[in-house]
Amino acid sequence: MRHGLMLAACVGWTMAASTAVTAATPVKVAIDGASRAAPVTKYEYGMFIEPIGGLVARTLWAEMLDDRKFYYPVVAPAFDKPPPLNAEGRPGVSYRKWRPIGGDTAVTMDAKAPYVGTQSPVVVVDPAVRKGFSQSGIGVAKGKRYDGYLLLAGDPGAKVEAALVWGPGPNDRQVVALPAPGGDWRRAEIGFTPTVDAADARLEITGLGSGSFRVGAVSLMPADNIRGWRADTSAIARSLNSGMWRLPGGNFLSDWDWHGAIGPRDKRAPMFDHAWSAMQPNDIGMDEWLDLTRIIGVEPYVTVNAGLGDANSAAEEVEYLNGPATSTWGARRAANGHPEPYGVKFWNIGNEPYGWWQIGKTSLDYFMLKHNAFAEAMRAVDPTITLIGSGAMPDQGHPRGTKENASLESVAPKFGTEWDWTGGLLAKAWGNFDGISEHWYDQPEVRPNAPADAELMEYARSPSNQVRMKAEQWKIYQQRFPAMKDKKIFLSIDEYAYFGEVNLKSALAYAMVLQEMLRHTDFLTMAAFTTGASTMDIAPTAAVLNTTGQVFKLYGEHFGAGVVPVTVQGDAPQPEPRYPVGYNHPKVRAGSPTYPLDVIAGLSPDGKTLRIGVVNPTSTPQTLKLDLKSLALRSAGHKWVLSGASLKAANKVGAPAGVAITQSPAPRPGTSLVVSPISATVFEFPIDSAKR
């Protein structure tokens, strides 16, 4: 039998039987138009973003300078101190540093009267030797305008200038003479238009003359920035039609006080993020995050600090974002230039409080008290908000360093224990949440003895098994807590990722992840991929949609909000996965019973078309033998194929796209459809309404 050969190829890697998947026999696919699930919500293709070190500044935020408020002293490289390891034992994040010009002692740091934070640089000038400081490693594009400014103070005898330098020659620079400094801090504008592309330009701030000058803060951005956000990456993010972005969540949040990042950006003191052992300039606060969501056309989903944070601070954040301008914190928002409330609907209490790596980690029982206090305080400010509790199902919970391929049988004893934070919410915080958050991460394992197609299918299916494991456990919770269905408690998988290279191979895996999510729309109504910037290949001066982004674009456009999933059946169940225990891989069988293909189907929001999604993680074309129930197709349609020349094909800045979505006509299938190898394909056919 075909299925027997497939199973042998996948799990019997040491056998001398079949070593490749063939396309000899069509895959039977039954699609029942009368068996329908809940429509897809617009939040299914959401994104998660976290300022891990310079991640956001390097991708979405337009600021081109690191440490623009001088958290670190301006010293020669020999005097640098590496940041400490973080809680997980990872190296801290290093930044481009400001370096002295005119000798190692040309710059001192004023800690008595800094402009912001704990120190500001001071330069004692000389009439003959130019002194100051610079930062290199800046990427610039030929003919593009860059604007910025300095906060400057000092003696009128100091003749200060700023220069953008992109090469070794005397003409490889532009110089702006700054107004004479005075005793008070003054803003001095700068602007440059380089004549060549450069990956390692530098900004120099120097002076001659007499006396000294001080710099409080410096900024340089592309002139086309949109309220501080990059125009190119914002446009790409908008094209994803994500519906929702979760921000600014992650481990960072448990050590961040949102109060420190409101008001004028230059006066926000930089802070040290102990979660990632990284400095943050605090330029991106809640007003900036909310600006981003409006620029890219998505709803915000805000996580509050329940690590070192407290319920009162969370309630104040709700009031700042949602309160009227007559309220205490609404008035602060209005004073900061936003008189109208933002009206944030979705709120998440805490980020992974169950994790040993989390700042503020505590016990399940204690956090339930904390969650309830947060919920009551936040809803007292705005009773209309939708609250999402930070859960973790038993497959997530295990001692530090443990690696196990969890099964439903192996996690059964953990329900109701300290390892069951989702169950803890359901048992001890009922009424204080509307949905429950879950996170997962996966990474591929080396399978050296597997035939090529078998290895690819295991690779592609691995992360979708994480989704299936969550869905199977959710059904157990619904049995243990029947009120979940009446209350319509929903699941939000709002952090997930499959680590490794970003190429066509990983795109097939993400396509399977999205298809698995679409099988559970009755309760899985929100999801957020880590991170929004990970859908792009980003350089300092350009960006393109990468292969992961192509997957979100394909499914967001064709299986987006309002599409009604319908039941897909077959006679070839997915085989049991056989992973090495090198990471944590759930032992469930994600996918449709149409091995080696993964198939979903849905009706368009208007009910006039049938859409079929197929992932073919094999190197051969595959044929679907269709059995349509309660459906009749009226005519030919179209298909969209995401594929490339090889599994390693990728989309990179400055190179032709290796992976693309191609549209073409699709003949009326009759009883079969042909699917290209190593591809994700969406078919769309008009339905004969008279025969529905």
N, C-alpha and C positions, 0 to 999 in steps of 0.2 A: 504494500500500500504506500501511496505517496507520503502519508503522515508518518508511517513507520520509518521510511528512509530519511525524512527530515529529522526525526527525533534522533536517529542514529548519528546523523551528521553533526548534530548540535551537542549532544551529551555524551556520546561515545567516542570521544576524540582520539582515543588510543586504538580504536578498532580500525581494521583495514577495509571497512565497508565504504559507503559513499563519502567522498571528501568534498563535495560541492552540491549546492542546491540546483536542481534542474527545473526547467519550465515545461516539462513534458505534459503535466496534467493541470488543467485549470483549477483555480482555487474557488470552491463553492462559497458564495456570499448571498445570504438571504437578508433583504432589507424590508422591514415591516413598517409601512407608513402609518399604520393605526396605533402602533405602540410608541408613544411619545414621552419624552422627558420634559423637565422644566426648561424654558428658553434660556439660552446663554445670556448672562448679564454683561454689561459693558465693562465690568471690573475683572473679567476673566484673564485679560492679557496685561495686567498691571505691571508696574516696575517698582523696585525697591532701590533706594539710593542712600548711601552712608558716606560721610566725609572721612574716609580712612586716610589719614595723612593728607597728601595732596591729591587724592583721587578725584574729587569734584573739581578742584582748581585746575587740574590737568586736562579736564574733559569738557565740563559744562560751564563752569564759571570762567569769566573772561579775563580775570586778573592774570598778568603775565609775570609778576614778580613774586618770589617767595619771601616770607618774613618781612613784609612791607612795613611793619611797625616795630621791628628791631627787638624781637623777643630774645634773639641770640646776640652776643656782642660782635662787633665788627673786628675780627682778628685774622691774622694769617693762618693758613691751613694747619700749621704745626701746633696751633693752640686749640684746635677743635676738640670737643669732647663728644664721643658718640652717645646717642640717647640710650637709656637703659633698656633691658629686655622687658617685654610686657608680661602680663599675667600668664599668658600661654607659653612663655619662653621664647617668643619670636623677637628678632631684632627690631629696635625702634626705627621710626621713619626719619630719614635724613633729608634735608632740603638744600637747595642752592643757597650759598651763604654770601653775604656782603663781605668784600675783601678790601683792606686798606690800600690806598694809592699814596705814594710818597714816603714809604717806609712803614715798618710794622707798627710803629708807635704814632702814626699820623692821626689815628682816631682814638678818642677816649669815650667812655660811656657815662653819661650824666644820670645818676640815680636820685638826685635831690629834687630836680624839677623836670621830670620827663614830660613829654607831650601826652603820652598814653602808655599804660603798662608800667614797667619798672625801670626803664632806661631809654635814653635817646642818644644818638651819636653826636659828638662834638668834634669839630675839626679846627685846629689853630692854623691859620693860613700863613703863607710865606710869600714875600714879594717876587721871588724868583723860581721857587719849586712848587709845582702844582700839587696840592694835597686834597685828599677826599677818599671816596670809596666807590666800589663798583660791584655789580652782579652780572655774571656771565651765564651762558647756557640758554639764552632767550631765542626762540624761533620767530623769524619775521619773514614776510612775503614781499616780493618786489612790488612796488607801486601801491601797497596797502597803507592806509593811514593809521597811526597809533597815537592816541591822546592820553595824557595823564597830568599829574601835578605833584608838587612837593609841599609839605608844610614846613616852612622855613623861618628861622629866627637867627639873630646874631648881630654883629657889628656892621655898620654901614661901610666900613673900609674893606669888607670882604667882597670880592668880585666872584660870584658863584655862577657856574654854568652846568648844564646837563647835556650829555652827549650820548647818542645811540651809535655804537661802533659795530660794524659788521665785517671788517677786514683789516689787514695790516697796513694798508696804504693810507697816506694823509687825506685822501679823498673818500675813504671808506667809512664815512661818519657824517652825522648831522649834529650841529651844536646849537643849543638854545641858551642865550644869556638870560639869567634870571634877575629880577628886580633886586635892588640892594636890600639886604635883610634889615630888619629893625628889632627892637627889643621884644615886641609881641610876635606871636606866631602868625604868619601870613601864608596864604595859598598862592603858589606860583605855578602857572600853567606851562605844560610842555607838550610838544607834538612833533612827530617824525614821520617821514615817508621814505623808507629805504629804497635804494635803486637796484638791489639784487635780493634774491632769496638767500637766507642765512639761517643755519640751525644753531649757531653758537654766537649770536650777537651779544653785546653787553651794554648795560646802562651805566654810565659814569656820572658821578656827582662830585665836582671838584671846585676848588677855589684858589685864587691868588690874592695878594694884597696884604691887608693888616687886620688884626683882630681875629675873630673866629666866627663860625656859623654852626648852627644846629639844624638837624632834620628830624621832624617828628614822625612823619609817615610819607610814603611814596606810593604812587599808583601808576600803572601803565596798562592800557587796554586797547584792543582794536576799536577803532572809531565806530564800527557798525554794531557794537555790542547792544543788547536789548536789556536795559536796566541792570547791567552788570553781567548778563548771561551771554555766552557765545551765540552768535547768529547762526553759524553753520550747524553746530550740534543740536541747537534748539529746533531747527527746522527738521532735522532727521528724527528727533524724538517725537515731534508732532506727527510725522508721517506714520508712526507706529499705531496710532489710534488706541492707546493703551487704556483709556477710560479712567485709570487711577494710578497715582504714584504714592507709595508709602515713604514718608520722610519725617525727620531725618534719622530714622531708627538705627538699629544696630548697636553693637557694643559701645560705641562712642557715646551714645545717648545716656547711658547709666552714670556718666561722669560729667555731664554737660548741664549747665544752668542756663536755660533759655533767656533769663533776664539779662544776662551779660551780652546778648547779641541783638539788642534793639537800640533804636536811636541812631545818631550819625555814625557811620561805619568807622571813620577815622578815630573816634573817641572810644571805641569798644576795645577793651584790653585783650590782648591775645591770652590764650589759656593753654595748659598742657593736658592733653588727652592721655590719661594713664592706661586706658584700654588698649590703645595702639602704640603707646609710647611715642607720641607725636605732638608737635605744636599745632594749634589751630588759631588763625588770626581773628576768628569770630566775625569775619565779614559776612558770613551767610547765616542770618538769623531767620526767624519765622516770617518776617515780611518778605525777605528775599526768596525763601522757599515757596511762599504763596504766589509771589510774582512768577516764579518758574512754572507752577502748575497752570497759571492763566496763559502764559506765553505758549506752552505746548498743548493747551486745550484738554487738560485732565482734571479730575477731582483730587484734592489732597486727602491723604489718610495720615493723620498725625499720631506719632507715638510719644507718650509722655515718659519722663524719667521716673521710674519706680525702682531704680537702683539706689543711688544716694539721694534721690529726690523725695519729695513729700507730697501729701494730698493737697495741701494748701497751694503749693507752687503749681500743681497740675490744674487746680481750679482757676488760679489766676491766668494760666495759659489759655484755658477755655474762654475766659472773659476777654482776654486780649484779642483773641481771634474772632470770637462770636458775639461779644457783648456790645450793647449800644454805646454810642459815643458819650452818653451821659453816665456810664458806669466808670468805676475807678480805672480799671485797666483798658476799657474801651476808649476812655479819654486819652490815655497814653498812646494808644494806637493812632487815634485821630491826630494827635500832636506830631506823630511820626509820619504823617502824610497819607493816612488811610482812614478817612472818616467813616466809610461804610464797613459794617462787619463782613468778615470773609465767609461766614456761614459754613464752617467745616463740619461735615456730617460724620465722618468716620474717625474714631479715636481708639488707640490701642494703649492699654495700660502695661507698660514695662516691655523690656526686650530680653527674651530668654532668661528669665530670673532663675530658672532651674539649673543653669549651666555653671559648672565650677569655675569657668573662665570669666564669669560676669561680675563686674564691680557691683557690690551690694548683694551678692549671692546669699540666700538665706534658705530656711526650711520651707517645705510646702505649707505646713500649718500656719507659720508666721506670715508667709506671703499672702495667704488667703485673707487674713485680717487686713493686711495692707491693701490688697486689691479692693476689698469691700469699702474701706475708708476712702480710697481714691474715687471709686465709682459714685459714692454718695456725695462727695464734695463736688465732683465734676458735674453731675446731673443737677445738683442744686443751683448751679450757674446756668445750665442749659439743659432742660429735660428732654430736648428733641434729639440729642446726639445718639449715635449708634456706637455702643461700646464693644470692644473686642478684647477678650481676655487672652493672656499669654499662656497657651497650653503646651503640653508636650506629652505625646502618647507613649505607652510603655516601650515601644521599639526604640525611642530616642534615649531612654534612661538607662544608664549603666555606669559603673565606676570608671574613673579616669583611666585611660589606657586600654580599656576593654574593647576588643573587636569581635563582633559576633554577627552572623548572618541570621537575623531574627526571623522567626516564623510566628504564625498566629498561635501555635501550640507553645512555643517557648516564652512568649510574652504574657500568656494567659494568667500565670500566678502574680504578675506585677500589677494587674488592675486593682485599684483601690489602695495601693501602697505609696510610699514616698516617691517612687519612680513614675507615678501616674499623675501628672499635673493637670492634664485635661479632665480626668476624673475628679481631681480635687476641686476644680472650678465648678463642675456639675453638682458635686455633693455639698460644697461649703460656700459657694458664692452665687447660688441660684437667685435669679432676679437682678443681679448686678452686672450682667453682660448680655449682649445680643448674638454675638458670634465668638468663635474661638480660633485663635491663631496657631498655626503649626509651621515649623521650618524643617527643611531637609537639605542636605548637601550630599553629593555622590562624586565619585571619581572612578575612572576606568582602571581595570586591573590587567596585567599582562597575562595572556593565555597562549603561551608559546607553542603548545601542541595542537591547537585548534586549526581545522581547515579555515581558509580565508573567509568564506561566507558564514560559517558558524561563529567565528570570532567577531565578525561584523555584527551579526544579529545579537549576540550576547552584549556587545558594546552598546548597541542602539537601544536595547530593551532595558538595560540596567536602571537608568534613572526613572523610567516610567513605573518600575516596580515600587519605587518610593511612594509614588502617588497612590498606587493600588493598595499598598500596605496601610496608608492613612485611611483610605476609603473603607477597607475591610474592618479596621478598628472602629471607625465611626459608626458602622452598623452595630457593632457590639455595644457601644455607648447608647445607641437608640433603643436597644433592647433593655439595657440596665436602667435607662432614664427615659421612659416613654414620653414624658412631657416635652422632650426635645422637639418632637415633630409638631406638636400643637403650638409650641412657642416659636417654631420655625428658627431654631438655633442653627446658624450656618457655620461652615468651615471656611477659613481663610488661610490658604497656603501662601504666606506673604514674605517668605524668603526661600529661595531654592536656586540651585545651580549645579551643573555637571562640570567639574574641573577638568582642565586639559586644553589641548589645542582647539582653536576656533576655525573650523573648516567644514567641508561638506559632510564629513563623517559625523561630527558633533551636531550638525544641523538635522540629520536624520534622527538622532537621539532626542533632540528638543521637539521635533515634530511628533514623536511618539509620546512625549510628556504631555503636550497640549492635547493630543487625541485622548489620552487617558483621562485628563481632567474633564474633557467634554462628555465622558461617560457617566459623570456623577454630578450633573448640574442640579439635581434635586436638593443637594445640600452644599456642594462645593461651588460657592458663588463668587469668591474673590481669590485672586492669586497675584503675586508680585515677584518677578524675576530679579535675581541679584546679578548685576545692578543695571539700572537703566542705561548707564554708559557702556555696559558690556555688550550692547547690541550694535556697537560701532567700532570701527578701527579709526583711531584718532591720533593725529599728529598736531604739533603746535599751531599749524596754519591751515589745516584741512582735515576733513573727516568724511568717511563713507559708511554706509550701512554694511555691516559684516554679515557672515552667513547666519548667525543667530538672529540678527535683526530681520533678515529675509524671511525666516520662519515665522516670526511674529507678524510680519507684514502679510504674508500669505494667509495665515489662519485668521488674523484680525479682520481682514477684508472679506473673507468668504465664510467664516464660521464665527462672526462677531455677534454683537448684541441683537437679540431677537430671534436668532436661528434656533429652531426646535430640533434637538437631536432625536433620532428615531433608532429603534433597535436593529442591531446588526448581528446575525447569527452565521454559523458555519459548522463544518464537521471536522476541523483540524485545530484542536485546542493548542494553545501555546505550551511548549514543553517546560518542565521545571528548570529554573536557572541553575547553573553549576559554577558558582563563583569561588575563587580562593578567598580565604578569610584575610584579606589584606586591607579591607576597609569594611564598612558596615553596609551589607547589601541584603535587603529583605528577601525572604524566600517565598514569594508569591508569584502569580503568573499574570502580569499585566498584558493588555492587548486583547484584540478580538479573536475568536476561535477560527481564525483564517490563516494560520501559520503557512508560509513564512511572512505573510503580509499583515499589516495592521490597518484595519478599515473602520472608518466612522461614516455616518450619514446624517443628514439633517435637512429640514425644510426651511426655505428662506422665510424671513419674517412675514412676507405677504402670502406665503403658502403656495406660490406659483412655480417654484423650482425645487428640484432635488439636488442636493450637493453631496458628493461622495469624496471623502478624503482617504488617500491610500499612501502608506509608507512602504516602499519596497527596499529593504536593506539587503538585497542580494545583487550579484553582478550580472544577472540575466533578466530579460524581460519576463514579466509574469502576466498571466491571463486570469481575469475574474469571470467566473460563470455566475451571472446574476439571476436571482430569483426575487422579483419584486412583488410584494404583497400589499394590497390596498393602495397601489400606485400604478400609474401607467404613464409612460413618457410620450410626449406629443411629437417631438421632433429632435433634430440634432442639437448639440449644445456647444459648450466650450470646455477647454481644460487649461489649467495653469500648472506647469511643471517646474519644480525647484530642483535643479541638478547642476552638475558640472562635469569636467573631463575626468576627474579622479576624486577619490576620497579626500585627498589632501588639498583639493582646490579651495581657495580662500579669496576673500575680498580685502584688498589692502590699499591704503592711500597711495596714489601715484602709479598704480598698476591696473591693467584691465581687470574687470570683475571676473573672478574664477567661477563664481556661483551666481546664477541669475534665475529669475522667474520668467518663463516664456509662455505666452498665451497662444493658443491655436484652436481651430475648430475641432469638435469632437463628434464624430458621426453618431447617429442614434444607435445605441449599443445593441439593441436586440437582446441577446442573452449573454453577451460577453464584452469585456473591456480589456485592453492591453495596457500595462503599466511599464514605464521605462525602468531600467535598472538604476540602482542607487539614487532614488528620487523620492520626493514627497509631491504628490499630485492631487489637485482638487478638480473634480469633474462637476459640471453644472448642466442640468437638462431641464427644459420646460416640462411641466406636468400637465397631462390631459385632465382638466378639472372635471370633465363629464364622467371620468372613470375612477375618480378618487373614492 
